[in-house]
């Protein structure tokens, strides 16, 4: 028994290196330098803010290559939080172009002078300059447009008023009961009689003013749906304006419809009394006010519509399209309202008419549960698969959806969609959503954001990416990677992620391979030494196997290997799916490599054994003696095979790769030659003395060196050949095209065309399933045509907007601040 | 002076955090991308095939030219010359300390050139871990310090002095003596030097000062019948630790079946053996001291010539030929596949 115990221990020690300790160090070092490659990438350098990308951890590089879910913040991440007045439609005539960065005012001003619709244009512009809650800040108390700045709680109104200023219609002064504008040189003062507030339910805002010509007018701006139903019966421009609205909406603009009516004194007085009563009512005041407001907001005359661009960060929609192509599902988690979120969804092409766009907006748990269940059933077989579908969900509904009875259905539904947009979510909910997906789906999640409210989700996701933005550095500090712009995410994932993943897989597999290949040899030798535990190699040569002789090839694989260059990988995001689906590293591949290592060790050991078993390998007749002779000879072959295997697995041989491979081989020869001469000068390795001389002077050694490594690698070579010829992977196909400098587009076409028609069929099928029993509105499908109404305004504030604007008098000098 | 503006620019560039645009940092190092497919691999297979098959043939022919004569003398053919009808193996088993036997050998062709004589041992684990360890290389360097514990259980004799040499390897030294007689009368002249690695002989094995007294005062290993200084009394340079039979033995064999160089033919001493061993009848005279029967071992006597590759070893040559043929087959198969595959994949015109 004691004997068995000792034998067990002996072999335990003998094979302890099968799982390489050096692996940890190699992997850490590789990851560390990979992180530097991310920092060094000049394509991810944002020159505006002078920020290069920064990998704050080196542990997640490979996860960047496997991301399947991206959770993104909206404001500051997808959008710049800058609104620009882009286009408008007045009396059926469209002004401005969607392609230009600025509103082109030349034609408008020309028509204002002489066109038949000049009165409407004037009315339109006056409306925009007066019907709002913006407060001007006029430090110099002049009428110079350059001196006026605006404070607005609504960025839309800010954009409109600013655009008017550029047109020469400068709103420059507000008193509690009036606004003063400079209409292209003429000073006009408008008395504000009433302000009918904006709310999400009303979707409109009106002011009633007394013009300098002593007319009373109601100006109203709001969603097309509410304005159009309040028009006078015979309005002539409804059709053109409708078309223009659709046009704006399709190019992702936020639209508003504008209407007005002139009131007679009597009309106004009657209404005014009612309104005062309503607004002083004790019960149901809000409802009563809304009711009364509704009475006057009718018989409107349509003036036109505006299109405001919520400016996206650079190349956001291109980046998102690429991410979608790479099979990544995108979730936008925003604190904004549904309309805004949908609008952004369209403008950055997350939502499109080529998708089934679902919305979920339920007020209680039961409804949420029922609706979710129904949706899930309607997806049928394609549940949890990739569908041309999107989901927009309200924060309130999300709260119910995240509760236990709904959670699974919600998850199933959300996973079936390419895009999910969650509106009005709190920072905590953002983190909860990420947590839910991370826990229930076997995939890597990535969260990207720029503000303090994104910290939760950045920390919850597997990989957190912070955008070094204007909103401070909290997000960046909590993140694993920081980048200067959203668009850099594509390079981070498609190039650095995929490279890091593929390289790390190779390093891991190769590290196991090289150690198994060497150490399993001890097992074969055990058959020849009576299982006594004698080691075949000299102990120090084993010791520095991983430190010197085979240290460089894994580094070369881990740092220099690349199958395609960066540009190609960016051009062809579908490559990303390979690493995303973990085709490079799974249990099957792992065991294949292990078996490969065992096979190599068998070839190496038994061929060397057969070669030396007659003992006489010198013409002087002396015998080789000593297992170490066999050991050193095999060791040389192992170093050759292992280093060349790295070369065989390497997709690109740079100069450094050559140095790593041939240098490693050379290092063994040098070490061996020197080490064979140290005894007895230094009291180590007496058994090595003279080895190099007798090994190198044997012709058998050199003939074996030519034969045995080639034989071992021949199977790998033939396997690669067959795989590459008959079972080519996408990556390899792309690589070949790249090497031959061929156009990739036909490849893209050949791989993708069969799928495209199926996608439209699928969409049609899905739509028909969803609307079989219910109307689109019941189901929550976003209406087509989509008119793009989105307007942000602070609602339900402590001070109502009506009162708020009446507290300002910009003609009075502000008290100096302390 | 003219350089000043550029250096200023450099400074400004350093201030910016923009990463440097070098091929390494941007991972744009020029690279060769090997693409191994059926058509690109074809020349590789062809070259290996065309190279390996001729090499293999040369090696096989070389090996075939080597002459080798093997004789197992463990039991049957080694009948004791003194005790009738008993093998020497039996004599030793029955407690006899020594035994001699004569075995006839017939060489049906002359062994020309250099001729080497080996003894072979089979099922003998000289590579056993504890056996390999059981030696003291410092002692063999001629140092007279106390020997290492590694030599256990052959470290010290009962009276406490170190064995010279110590250890299991030395203790189990092969001690049969083999002589060859030609045509019943002429002893074949043999050399017992030049049979060990020169590095061992020159560097690793040295006698202590005053070797003769040293070896007299210290006990030899228990299995030895005489001291190390009696190994070759005729040649002080081949005596003690520097005895080449001893050195050869101390270089433990890699495999459980091994051979060790025993003697070389002396081609200078006699006219008959100038060109090697002539064809004819020989007698191997064995002094049978080394017991191997109790662990099912075998003992062999081997006569061999050598080529530039060493002894007879057809394996390497055949391995070359086989691998070469495999490559040629791969070449043909891939060639056919390549042609047919191309036809299938031809884009429709």
Interface residues (C-beta under 8 A of the other chain):
Chain A: X10 X37 X39 X40 X41 X42 X45 X47 X50 X51 X52 X499 X528 X529 X530 X532 X533 X534 X535 X560 X562 X563 X565 X566 X607 X609 X610 X611 X612 X613 X614 X615 X616 X617 X618 X619 X620 X621 X622 X623 X624 X625 X626 X627 X628 X629 X630 X651 X652 X653 X654 X655 X656 X657 X679 X680 X683 X686 X687 X689 X690 X693 X694 X698 X699 X700 X703 X704 X706 X707 X710 X711 X714 X717 X718 X720 X721 X722 X724 X725 X726 X732 X735 X736 X739
Chain B: X16 X17 X18 X19 X20 X21 X25 X26 X27 X28 X29 X30 X31 X32 X33 X34 X35 X36 X37 X38 X41 X44 X48 X52 X55 X59 X114 X116 X118 X125 X127 X128 X129 X130 X131 X132 X137 X138 X141 X194 X195 X196 X197 X198 X199 X200 X203 X204 X248 X251 X252 X253 X254 X255 X256 X257 X258 X259 X260 X261 X264 X304 X306 X307 X308 X309 X310 X311 X312 X313 X315 X316 X319 X320 X323 X326 X327 X330 X334 X337 X338 X341
